[in-house]
C-alpha cells in the first residue's frame, strides 16, 4: 500500500501558490493606494482645449519673443522669451518665460495672473513662488545667485514686468 504522503507535496504547492497570489494582490493594492496620494493636488489635468493651447504655444511656428519690459541681465542669463506672440481679440494662451534660473509658465484670467509651473534650471532651486491678483513673482536660487521674475497681466495676456539677477 502506497504511503499517504504522496499528496503532501501537491497540497504544499497549492498553499504556496495561494500565498504568492495573496501577497501580489496586497502589494498591487498598496502601490495603487500610495500612487493615488502622490502628486500636487493643486495641479489639475489639462482639458482638451488646454492641450490644444499648450501644443500651439509649444510649436516652433508660434514661438517668438513677446513684448516685455526687462532690465538688463548678465551675459550668462539669456533674455526671457515667450512661447507665443501676444494676440489681440482672442483668449490669452499660457506663456513660458525662460531665464538663467529656470522657466515659469503663466496665464491670465482678465487681470489675474496665475502661475502654472516653475521649473528650476540645472543648479538652481525654486526659492519663492507667489501670486496675488494681478502680480506674480518667482525666484530661483543657485550658485550664489538669485534670479527673480515678476509677471503681471496686460490686456488679458501675461507680461514679464522685470527680470533681476542678484
Beta strands, then each sheet from edge to edge (+ up, - down):
strand 1: 95-98
strand 2: 102-109
strand 3: 112-120
strand 4: 125-132
strand 5: 135-142
strand 6: 145-154
strand 7: 157-165
sheet 1: 1+ 2- 3+
sheet 2: 4+ 5- 6+ 7-
end
